[in-house]
Amino acid sequence: MSHTYRVGVIGFAHMHVNNVAALFAQHSQVNMVACADTVPTVPELRDAPYTRGWNMKNALNAIGIPKAYEDYREMLAKEALDIAICTTENARHPEVVAACAQANAHVCVEKPMAMSMSDALQMARACEAAGVTMAVNWPITWRPAARKAKELIDQGVIGRVIEVRWRGGHRGPLGAGVSHAGVSGGAEAMTERELGATWWHRASDGGGAMLDFCSYGALVARWYIGEPGVSAIGMRANLNSPWGDADDNGVMIVRFSRAMGVFEGTWTTRHQGVPNGPIVYGTKGTLVAGGGRGKPTVQVEAGESATYSGERLPQGRRQISEELIHHLDTGEPLHETLQVGMNLDATAIVDAGIRSADSGNLEPVNGPNWAIG
């Protein structure tokens, strides 16, 4: 008989909760039990689409979570959860993950893993000590094109990887017209004052475009290149979002032992103008992985080109709830992009890029110097 998992949600700051919670709710082995938000440092002024108040209402009314608690700690104490979905503001990840681990609940934490390396290590150590699984959910994990790109790279189709480029962005997480998975329609126009009251535009809460999007580049480069970063230089700025103190544009250049990565994140772009990527340059050719359901295209130096289809992902492991529950049922490893070890390496890269942006210096990538079980 299949095991039934009691699942709860902690945090409605991140709009990806709408997608992730719905995927768990649709799983045949899941019983959605309850939810709770964290207390914002500044109260939001309006329940516009994708704001935390709106996200919680969507969870209760559309997804069908039956109960909401005022305090997530009370929920953890009373509900005996098997799995907790953590979709808080980035700065709250360490305390929430540690509380879940102490309550013996496995954790699905939304990307990025953490806003600093010290926070990431705190989370990893808490879960290791408690013997619970932490999975870091990345939307790119579920893109067949991205998986196919990795397969082609490992087959040597473009030779040894020399450079990985990633550009991600839009008009801001709550920018007018921006849409997010799990909900139809786009965000409504919000006033500057309303935007300024959201965590996304506060650096202390882990907001900002560099952390939001350059973290994708760090994860993808670590995945495709297959080794940790060595050093990074970064630059970030608030160019067109005066209502907050967080950056709305950021760039990182990362050195690996025999490769480089260039990552861009923006909240001020109406159209990317170039392929989002990832774009991978190798010794024998170039690979561009189409976004969403697109197909990766491999170009060889001779000028020939070939298009490879991104095949459907394995049955029963096509999204985060299936993958995590498959792991808990069978003991088989999570996809490598979801695992703690790779995410510690990716966080170390982002941490170095952010430190560089603040110091103006080339900064070392200080990876974890301890084993993850």
Secondary structure, 3 states (H helix, E strand, C coil): CCCCEEEEEECCCCCCHHHHHHHHHHCCCEEEEEEECCCCCCCCCCCCCCCHHHHHHHHHHHHCCCCEECCHHHHHHHHCCCEEEECCCHHHHHHHHHHHHHCCCEEEEECCCCCCHHHHHHHHHHHHHHCCCEEEECHHHHCHHHHHHHHHHHCCCCCCEEEEEEEEECCCCCCCCCCCCCCCCCCCCCCHHHHHCCHHHCHHHCCCHHHHHHHHHHHHHHHHHCCCCCEEEEEEECCCCCCCCCCCEEEEEEECCCCEEEEEEECCCCCCCCCCCCEEEECCEEEECCCCCCCCEEEECCCCEEECCCCCCCCCCCCHHHHHHHHHHHCCCCCHHHCHHHHHHHHHHHHHHHHHHHHCCCEECCCCCCCCC
